[in-house]
Amino acid sequence: MNDGKQITARIVNGFVTRRNGMASIGGNPAGVVLDADRLSEEDMLAIAGRIGLSETAFVSNSETEGYKLDFFTPNRRIAHCGHATIATFSYLAELGRAKDGVTSKETVDGPRKIIIKEGAAYMEQLAPRYEQSADWAERGVGEADVLVSLGIDDGDLDDRLRPVLVNTGNSFVVVAVRDAGVLQRIVPDQAKINDISNRLDLIGYYVFTTDPGATHADATTRMFAPRYAIDEEAATGMAAGPLACVLHDFLEIGKSRLVIEQGQFMKPASPSVITVDLDLADGRITGLMAGGYGSVRDEMTVTF
């Protein structure tokens, strides 16, 4: 690490809500560091820790894709980050460094397609892979453990769906609860969630309801990821993709475009909107694009 150096980071909210065509409220803040080619992994981790947000994206030149993106939480590298991707490409579009159309990001987990359309950014995710709770037993985790870690019981679940592990590039346990009241009163046991996340190699939990009294979107959600130093997050594009797949494949919501709300039940609330477009072939999901709008909130100088 190069002690005493400084960089400028922008704080950009990803997945903001929009009113009358203008970036408005909410969203999830990410750090964005441009021209990061000379930063080492140690540098990036230190900078992300000093910025202190759930994720920071470091943007460098790529020999094979439109841009190279490295993502760090305050305590470790992460392969992909949805809201930081949307924040980054929305900001690049605002600067004129990325144009409307198709581009891509290089990551440690391979390339992903990005589409920019009228200032919104959409990122590619993979076809879903599912694991039911019976598949977790060999790793010492049962469905009851997940419920205990959320402080809920079987009667709080949506009776149409049991908790399921979904991977579209990163793994999340997706939990459907019956209504807004259950979602609101969850008090997560972060230590238990962290332990289960380590055992199942998760980013975290995505808990949702389709209760029409709670949201006009297809679902409203909460996300917990203490393994990555995130107690709760306001918008998670890499989790909205798995949830959209669950809504289509398990709850039979027969649409190719789904809208996911997140952050409404945080304190304070930070309402975010994530749009997921499913690629379908004969009714089967072959891939997806998750996206939304970003809005620059602030900038800061970081010494590392």
N, C-alpha and C positions, 0 to 999 in steps of 0.2 A: 504494500500500500504506500502511496506517495503522500506522506504527511505534509499538511500545509497547503495543498492545492485546493482550488475552488472550482465548482461548476454551478451553472444555473439550471434549476429544475422548474418546470411548469407544473402546476396543479390543475388537472383537467378532470372535470366530472364526466364520467361515462354513463350512458343510458339516462340522460336527463329527460324529464317530461317536457313537452312543448305545447305552447298555446298560441294560436293564430300564426303558426309557422315559425315562431321565434323560440330559441332555447329559453327555457323557463326555470323550473325549480327541480330540486332533488338531484338524483343521480348519485353515483359513487365516485369519490375522488381518487385519482391515481396520480402518482408522480410520473412525469415524462421527461427523460433526459435525451436530448438530441446529440448527434455527432459524438457518440460514445466509443468510437473505434479504439481509442488508446487506453480505455479503462480495463483493468484486470477484473477477474471475478471477485477478488477480495475487495477491490475498490467499489464495485457495484453493490456488494452486500453491505459495506460500510455506509455508502450513500443512502441506500434504501432504509437502513436502520435510522439514519439521521432524519430522513424525510418523515418516517414514522407512519406512513399510510399502509393499508393492507397490501398493496402491490405498487411497484415502480417498474416502468418499462424503460429499457435502455436501447436506443435506436442507433444502429451502425450500418455501414455499407455491406451489401451482400454480393457475392460473385454469381449467385444463381437465382436469387429472388429479388423482389422489389426493394425489400429492406430486411435487415437482420434485427430481430427483437429478442432481448434477454430480459426475463422477468424475475424479480426478487421480491419476496415478502421481507419483513424486518428480520427474519431469522433464517431464511434459506432460499435457494433457487426454486422456481416453479416452472414447469414446462410451458404452460399456457395460462393466460389470464384474459378473460373476456372483457371486463370493463376497461382494463388498461389498454387492450388492443383497440377498442372503440375510441377511447380517449386519444390514443396516439394517432390513429389515422384520421380522425376528425380534425385534430390539430394540424397534421400535415396538409390536409385539404385546405384548411383556413389559411395556412401560410403559402399555398400555391405549390407546395413541393410534391403533392400527390393530386392527380386529376381524377375526375369522374371516370369510372370504368373499372376494369379488372387489374389488380396488382397482387402481391403476395408477401408473406412474411416467412423468413427462415427462422426456425427455432431449434432448440436442442432436441426436440422430438420430431423433427422433419418440417417440410414446408406446408403452409396452409394458404388457400386462396382468400383474397380480400376483395370485396366489391365496394366501391365508393359511389354513392348516388345522392346527388343534391345535398352534400355535406354530411350525410349519414354513412356509417361504415358497417359492413357486414362481414363476418369471419366464418370460414369453413370449419365444420366439425365432421366427424366420421359417423358412419352407420352405427347404431347402438348395439352394445353387447349387454346382456342382462344376467344377473345372478340372483336367485331367490335365496331366502334366509337359510334353507336347508344346505345350500352350498357353503355357508360360512362356518359350519360346525367344526370343521377340521382346523380352523383358525381360532377356535375358542370363543366365538361370538354367536349368540342367539338373538332372535327377534325380540325377546323379552328384555335383553340387555339394552337394545336401542331405545325401547319405550322408557325404561327406567332412567336412562341418561337424559331424556327429554322431560321427565316428570309427568308422563301421561300413562294411561293404561289402555287396554284393548278396546274398551268402550268409547274412547276418544277418536279412534281411527274411522276413516271413511270405509264403510263395510264393503265397498267394491274393490279395494286394493290393499294388499299387504305390503309392508316395506320391501323395497327392491333396490339392489345395487345396479347402477347404470353407468356405462362408460361410453362416451363419444370422443374420447381423447384424454379425459381425466375421469376418475371414479368418484361418484357421489352415492350415498344412500338417500333415496327419495322416499319420503313418508307423507302419506295423504291423511289429513285429519278432517273431521266431519264438518267443522264450521269455523267461523271467525273467532268465536269465543275460545275454542281450544287453542287456535293458533296464537291468539293474543296472550293467553295466560302461561304459555310455555316458559319455564325457567330452566335453561339448559344446565346440566352438570358438565362443565367444560372439561374437567379431568377425566370423566368417564367417556365423553365424546372423543377426547384426544387418544385415549387408550384404544377404543374401538377403531378409530381412524388409522392408527398405526397397525393394528392387526389386519385390517382389510385393505390397507394402502389407499385410503380415501383422501380426497381434498377435504371433504366434510359432509354434512347433512344438508339436504334441501327439503324443507317441510312446507306443505302447501295445502290449500283448500280451493275447491271450485265453488264454494258457497256463493250464490248470486247476491246474497245480502252483504258480502264482504268486498266485492269487486265487480267492475264492469268488464274486466279482462277475463281471459280463459282460466286464469288461476292467479292467486296472490300468495306470496311465499315469504319464508324466513330462511336464512342460511347461516350455519355455524361451522367454523373451521379452526378450532384452537390448535390443531397440529401445525398450522401455518400462521400462528399468532393472530388469528382473526376470530374474535369472540362472536361478532355478528357483522354481516356485510349488507350494504344497501342495494347492490346490483351485482349479479354474477352470471355473465354470459355463458361461461363454461358449465354452469349448472342448469341454466334455462334450456339449453339444448337437450340434455337428458330428460328434463321434465316434459318438454314438448313431445318427445318420443313416447314417454309414458302415457300422456294424454291421448295420443293417437293410437298406440298399440294396446293399451290396457283399458282405458276408459272410453275408447271408441269415439273420440271426438274427430269426426271425419273431415278435417280441414287440413290444407297444406300450409296455411299461415296461422300461427298462434301467437297470442300476445300474453306475456307474463309480466305481472306486477311484483315488485319487491320493495322492501324498505318501509312500507306503510305502517308496520307494527313495531318499528324501532322507536327508541326514545332518545332524542327526538326523531320524529318520522322524517324519512328522506325518500319520498316516493320515486321509484324508477320504473321505466318501461322498456322491456326487451322484446323485440320482434323476432320470431323464429320461423324461417321458411324451410319446410321439409321437402327434400327431393324424393319423389315416390316413383316406384316402378312396380306395376301390378299390385298396388296397395302396400308394398314393402318399402320401408325407409332405407334409402341407399346413401344418404348423407344429408347435411343441413347447413343452413347459413343463419347465424344469430347476429343481430345487430341493433343499432339505434344511433342516437345523436350524442355528441360530446359538446362541452362548453368549458372554455378556459376560465378558471376561477382566480388564479393567483400565480405568482412565481416566487421562488426563494433561492437564495445563494447558500450552497452547502460547502462547508470546509471538511476535507477528508484527508 
